[in-house]
Structures are given as C-alpha cells and as structure tokens.
C-alpha cells in the first residue's frame, strides 16, 4: 500500500465529494477497473456512469467486500446505518476513510472494529481539484495506510495530517472558508456595480484580481501583511479603504466569525445522540 497502483477503491456515496474523489483519482491515472461506487439514488447512479464510466451500484456491501480502500462519502446522519450495514463485511481489513463531518474516530472505531481508519475533512474546492484536506488516523493505521490516504486526497488538492483535536478549527477555517471568499466576492462586485462599472467588467475585474492576488501570495513567499504594504501607499486610495475597514473593526469581526464557526462545529459533533463518542 505504498502507492495507489493495484489497489481497489470503493466510494460509498457518489454525491458532490464522492464524485470529486472519483474525478481526481481518474485524473491521476487510477484505472476505471480499480474504482467502484455505491449510491442509493438511481438518478445519481446514472449520472456517475455517464460522467465517469465506472461501475456504480446500489449495494454498499458488495462494494465494501470488493475494495481494499473504502471511502465513506455519506452525510453524517446516514453514517450509523451505513456503518451497521458494512461492519459484517470487513473481514479482509480494508482501509476505511470517513469524510463525514463531525463524526469522531472513536465513534468509527466502535462501529467498525478491527480495521484501520482515517477521518478526513476536505472542502468544496475538491470539485475543481483544489481542496485542502485535514487527515487524522486511528491507532490501527500503519504507515502504508497513512501514505495511501494522503495520496488519495492529494489527488483533489493537498492533504495535511493533524491531531483530531484540531478538526473543529479546520472545519471553521477551510471547511467553511470558501463561503467567506464568496461572501467577499459578493460585496466586492456590489461595490463595483455601485461605482458604475459596466456589468460585463464587474465580474471579470473582481475575479481576475482575486485569482491574481492568490497566485501572487503563493508564488512570492511574502506574508499577507507585506503584500498589503506593497499595494497601499501613504495617503493613497488603498490606505483610505484600509482605514475604513480598521475603523469598522472588520479584522476583529472576521476573526470572531471564524471562531463562531469553530464553536458550532464542536457543538454539532456531539449534537446527534447516535454520533456521540461515549
């Protein structure tokens, strides 16, 4: 298990994230014959067959018995039923990876005893191959299981191993993070329209500036504060905008918003009695 070559990979749940993983793996050269999916919705099964030309069925158990690696890409409220269904069919000790938000490893260990486990928190940019994924492992996960999991999730972006105690923070920072960016774009485009820019230019100006700024941040190696200094000259237009943002305490509000998301993540982790760790 030091690479994906020769492994059979089953994706249980072929919704947005399940399809993102299938696409990422195919784009990385994993063969269609090495991939299978299970999906409850007949309409979704048809869509996956048309889009990816991989085998997809409505039988979770058959996919689990076949696969060396099983990815549980189902909603948290569906996981108790899916786990109960799969537990008797894991005698071959596959690597089981859950991407269900808020479901801790301890819960998975009790329902899927004896198998190596990973818990992964990817985000929506997985759908365009640009996810940030935080990865945690159970005690049964050997180095080879860790390597395979990281290869799988590097196929849709980048994967970083962290202790499980950090996952509520990751949920707030990267899981919810795309919404913060989209919120900024909404406001930015509204401002551009209010200044009278032609409709066809508004989106192009904002999105190209956003894309270029992210690329500059990545490639320059500079801290964000240093790059702000390169844009803002004393007494200039950028400084006028930044002063207003400072007066309105936007920086502090953003920090508190992300902290609120982390608090809510912690609450949701134990809000469903069937998903409590105890």
Backbone torsions as a table, in degrees:
resi	resn	phi	psi	omega
1	UNK	NA	34.7	178.1
2	UNK	-89.0	-6.2	173.5
3	UNK	-148.5	179.3	179.0
4	UNK	-87.2	-9.5	-177.6
5	UNK	-62.2	127.7	176.7
6	UNK	84.9	-6.8	179.7
7	UNK	-84.5	145.4	170.4
8	UNK	-99.8	132.9	-172.2
9	UNK	-124.5	120.4	178.9
10	UNK	-109.2	130.8	179.4
11	UNK	-108.9	113.4	179.0
12	UNK	-95.0	107.5	-174.3
13	UNK	104.0	108.2	-174.3
14	UNK	-112.4	44.8	174.4
15	UNK	-83.3	-148.6	-174.4
16	UNK	-58.7	-52.3	-177.3
17	UNK	-72.5	-38.6	176.9
18	UNK	-59.4	-44.4	178.8
19	UNK	-67.9	-36.1	177.2
20	UNK	-60.7	-41.0	178.7
21	UNK	-67.7	-43.1	177.8
22	UNK	-58.9	-46.5	179.8
23	UNK	-62.2	-45.7	-179.2
24	UNK	-61.3	-41.2	-179.9
25	UNK	-68.0	-41.9	177.2
26	UNK	-63.7	-40.6	178.9
27	UNK	-63.9	-27.9	178.4
28	UNK	-85.6	2.9	175.1
29	UNK	97.0	5.7	174.8
30	UNK	-67.5	133.7	-175.7
31	UNK	-73.7	150.0	177.6
32	UNK	-60.8	-32.1	-179.5
33	UNK	-70.2	-15.9	179.4
34	UNK	-92.0	-2.2	-176.9
35	UNK	-119.0	136.8	169.6
36	UNK	-140.0	152.1	177.8
37	UNK	-128.2	153.5	172.1
38	UNK	-125.2	134.6	-175.6
39	UNK	-149.8	133.2	-177.4
40	UNK	-70.8	-33.6	-175.8
41	UNK	-81.5	123.3	179.0
42	UNK	-64.3	-38.4	179.0
43	UNK	-63.0	-41.5	179.3
44	UNK	-68.1	-36.4	177.7
45	UNK	-61.0	-43.6	178.8
46	UNK	-61.5	-41.6	-178.9
47	UNK	-63.8	-42.8	-179.5
48	UNK	-65.8	-41.2	177.8
49	UNK	-61.5	-44.7	-179.4
50	UNK	-65.0	-42.9	-173.1
51	UNK	-74.8	-41.0	-170.4
52	UNK	-115.5	-16.4	-178.6
53	UNK	57.4	42.3	172.6
54	UNK	-112.2	161.1	179.3
55	UNK	-73.4	129.6	178.7
56	UNK	-140.0	135.4	-177.3
57	UNK	-135.5	177.4	175.6
58	UNK	-97.1	9.5	-173.9
59	UNK	-107.5	96.8	178.3
60	UNK	-58.6	-40.3	-174.7
61	UNK	-65.2	-40.5	-179.6
62	UNK	-64.7	-40.9	178.1
63	UNK	-65.5	-41.1	179.6
64	UNK	-62.4	-43.3	-179.4
65	UNK	-64.2	-31.1	-175.4
66	UNK	-81.2	-30.8	-164.7
67	UNK	-89.8	143.5	168.7
68	UNK	-79.6	-30.5	179.3
69	UNK	-129.8	128.0	179.2
70	UNK	-116.5	123.9	177.9
71	UNK	-106.2	118.5	179.1
72	UNK	-89.9	96.4	-177.1
73	UNK	-106.8	48.7	-178.9
74	UNK	-110.9	164.7	178.1
75	UNK	-68.2	150.1	-178.3
76	UNK	-53.6	-39.3	-177.9
77	UNK	-70.6	-17.1	176.7
78	UNK	-87.7	-16.4	-171.0
79	UNK	-64.7	-39.6	178.2
80	UNK	-55.7	-45.4	179.3
81	UNK	-66.3	-41.9	179.8
82	UNK	-65.4	-43.3	-179.8
83	UNK	-62.3	-43.2	178.7
84	UNK	-62.7	-36.4	-179.9
85	UNK	-67.9	-39.9	-173.7
86	UNK	-83.9	-29.1	-170.6
87	UNK	-49.3	-42.3	-178.8
88	UNK	-73.3	-3.8	-172.1
89	UNK	-116.2	26.0	-175.9
90	UNK	-117.3	26.7	-178.5
91	UNK	-62.1	-25.6	179.6
92	UNK	-80.3	3.9	174.8
93	UNK	55.7	57.2	175.6
94	UNK	-71.6	161.7	168.6
95	UNK	-77.0	125.1	179.5
96	UNK	-112.0	125.7	-177.5
97	UNK	-118.5	123.7	177.8
98	UNK	-105.9	133.7	172.1
99	UNK	-113.6	18.5	178.3
100	UNK	-74.0	120.1	-175.9
101	UNK	-63.8	137.7	172.1
102	UNK	80.7	1.1	-179.1
103	UNK	-101.0	112.1	-171.8
104	UNK	-76.8	159.6	179.1
105	UNK	-59.1	-38.0	-178.1
106	UNK	-59.5	-39.9	178.0
107	UNK	-63.2	-45.4	-179.4
108	UNK	-63.7	-40.4	-179.5
109	UNK	-62.2	-35.4	-179.2
110	UNK	-74.1	-31.7	-178.6
111	UNK	-90.2	-27.1	-177.1
112	UNK	-123.8	61.3	-172.4
113	UNK	-65.2	141.5	170.4
114	UNK	88.4	-1.5	-179.8
115	UNK	-112.6	151.9	173.9
116	UNK	-69.2	138.0	-174.1
117	UNK	-128.4	148.6	170.2
118	UNK	-135.5	146.6	173.8
119	UNK	-119.3	129.0	-175.1
120	UNK	-128.9	138.2	175.6
121	UNK	-116.4	92.6	173.7
122	UNK	-87.6	176.4	175.2
123	UNK	-129.6	175.2	-170.6
124	UNK	-56.9	-34.3	177.4
125	UNK	-59.4	-4.5	170.4
126	UNK	-54.1	-31.2	-176.5
127	UNK	-68.1	-15.5	176.1
128	UNK	-120.5	21.5	175.3
129	UNK	71.4	26.2	-174.3
130	UNK	-134.7	39.0	-177.2
131	UNK	-79.1	156.2	160.8
132	UNK	-107.5	124.7	-178.2
133	UNK	-123.5	126.2	171.7
134	UNK	-94.8	137.2	-172.5
135	UNK	-126.5	132.8	173.0
136	UNK	-129.7	154.1	-173.0
137	UNK	-128.0	151.4	173.0
138	UNK	-79.8	170.6	-179.3
139	UNK	-66.1	-25.2	-179.7
140	UNK	-79.7	-8.1	-178.6
141	UNK	-76.8	115.8	179.3
142	UNK	-83.4	169.1	177.5
143	UNK	-52.6	-35.8	-179.5
144	UNK	-67.2	-34.1	178.0
145	UNK	-68.9	-38.9	177.3
146	UNK	-62.4	-43.6	-178.9
147	UNK	-63.0	-43.7	-179.2
148	UNK	-64.5	-44.4	-179.3
149	UNK	-60.1	-43.7	-179.4
150	UNK	-67.1	-38.6	175.8
151	UNK	-60.9	-43.4	-180.0
152	UNK	-58.6	-47.1	-173.8
153	UNK	-86.7	-16.8	167.7
154	UNK	-69.7	-17.5	178.1
155	UNK	-70.1	-16.3	178.3
156	UNK	-119.8	19.9	179.1
157	UNK	147.0	-124.2	175.8
158	UNK	-133.2	147.7	-177.0
159	UNK	-124.5	135.7	-178.5
160	UNK	-128.1	130.4	177.4
161	UNK	-82.9	133.2	-179.2
162	UNK	-140.5	157.9	168.9
163	UNK	-65.5	149.4	-174.9
164	UNK	-61.4	-28.3	-178.5
165	UNK	-61.0	-16.8	-179.0
166	UNK	-90.3	-3.8	-171.3
167	UNK	-70.7	-28.3	174.7
168	UNK	-64.9	-39.0	176.9
169	UNK	-66.7	-41.3	178.2
170	UNK	-62.3	-41.3	177.3
171	UNK	-56.7	-43.8	-178.4
172	UNK	-70.9	-38.6	-173.9
173	UNK	-81.8	-53.3	-175.2
174	UNK	-103.7	-34.5	178.3
175	UNK	-62.9	-50.2	177.5
176	UNK	-84.2	-15.3	-172.2
177	UNK	-51.8	-42.9	179.3
178	UNK	-56.6	-34.1	178.8
179	UNK	-64.7	-34.2	177.7
180	UNK	-64.0	-40.6	179.5
181	UNK	-65.6	-43.7	-179.2
182	UNK	-66.0	-35.1	176.1
183	UNK	-62.3	-44.8	177.6
184	UNK	-61.5	-43.5	179.8
185	UNK	-61.5	-41.9	176.5
186	UNK	-55.3	-50.0	-177.9
187	UNK	-66.5	-40.5	-179.1
188	UNK	-62.7	-45.3	179.1
189	UNK	-68.0	-36.2	176.0
190	UNK	-61.3	-41.2	178.1
191	UNK	-64.0	-41.1	180.0
192	UNK	-63.1	-41.0	178.1
193	UNK	-65.8	-38.8	-179.2
194	UNK	-65.5	-23.1	178.2
195	UNK	-88.1	1.2	174.1
196	UNK	88.0	12.7	176.5
197	UNK	-64.6	142.3	178.2
198	UNK	-57.9	141.6	-177.3
199	UNK	-51.3	-39.1	-178.8
200	UNK	-68.4	-19.6	-177.7
201	UNK	-92.8	-27.9	-173.6
202	UNK	-54.6	-57.2	-176.5
203	UNK	-64.3	-42.2	-178.8
204	UNK	-62.9	-44.5	-178.5
205	UNK	-63.2	-45.4	-176.7
206	UNK	-70.0	-47.9	-173.6
207	UNK	-71.8	-36.8	176.7
208	UNK	-68.5	-37.5	176.5
209	UNK	-64.3	-41.2	177.9
210	UNK	-63.5	-48.8	-179.0
211	UNK	-62.3	-43.1	179.6
212	UNK	-65.6	-37.7	-179.6
213	UNK	-67.6	-42.0	177.5
214	UNK	-63.6	-41.7	178.8
215	UNK	-63.7	-42.0	178.1
216	UNK	-62.2	-42.7	179.3
217	UNK	-60.7	-40.9	-178.9
218	UNK	-71.3	-44.2	-171.0
219	UNK	-85.9	-25.4	-177.0
220	UNK	-77.0	-27.8	-175.0
221	UNK	75.1	4.5	-179.7
222	UNK	-83.2	152.5	171.7
223	UNK	-71.6	154.9	180.0
224	UNK	-57.5	-40.8	-179.2
225	UNK	-60.5	-39.4	179.5
226	UNK	-66.0	-38.6	179.7
227	UNK	-69.8	-36.2	174.6
228	UNK	-57.5	-43.5	179.3
229	UNK	-61.6	-29.6	178.3
230	UNK	-73.4	-26.6	-179.5
231	UNK	-87.7	-39.2	-171.6
232	UNK	-91.7	113.9	173.8
233	UNK	-99.5	152.3	-175.4
234	UNK	-60.9	126.5	178.9
235	UNK	77.9	7.9	-175.3
236	UNK	-94.6	-171.1	-175.5
237	UNK	-68.4	-42.1	-178.9
238	UNK	-64.8	-40.5	178.9
239	UNK	-61.4	-37.8	178.0
240	UNK	-60.9	-42.7	178.9
241	UNK	-66.8	-43.9	-177.8
242	UNK	-66.2	-35.6	177.6
243	UNK	-63.4	-40.6	178.3
244	UNK	-64.3	-43.7	178.5
245	UNK	-61.0	-38.3	178.7
246	UNK	-66.9	-42.3	179.5
247	UNK	-62.7	-36.3	-179.9
248	UNK	-83.9	2.8	177.3
249	UNK	57.0	39.6	-177.8
250	UNK	-62.9	-40.4	179.5
251	UNK	-57.0	-49.0	-179.1
252	UNK	-64.7	-37.3	179.5
253	UNK	-66.6	-37.9	177.9
254	UNK	-64.2	-44.8	178.3
255	UNK	-59.0	-44.5	-178.1
256	UNK	-69.2	-34.2	177.6
257	UNK	-62.6	-44.1	179.7
258	UNK	-66.6	-38.8	177.1
259	UNK	-63.9	-35.8	176.7
260	UNK	-64.2	-38.9	177.2
261	UNK	-63.7	-39.6	178.8
262	UNK	-65.3	-40.9	178.2
263	UNK	-62.8	-41.0	-179.8
264	UNK	-67.6	-36.0	176.9
265	UNK	-60.1	-43.4	179.3
266	UNK	-63.5	-41.0	178.4
267	UNK	-63.1	-44.7	-176.6
268	UNK	-68.2	-28.7	-179.2
269	UNK	-59.0	-33.2	-176.8
270	UNK	-117.4	14.3	-176.3
271	UNK	-79.6	-25.0	179.5
272	UNK	-94.9	115.7	-177.2
273	UNK	-54.5	-31.7	-178.8
274	UNK	-73.2	-14.2	-177.7
275	UNK	-110.1	6.6	178.4
276	UNK	-67.5	149.9	-177.7
277	UNK	-75.9	-27.0	-176.4
278	UNK	-76.9	NA	NA
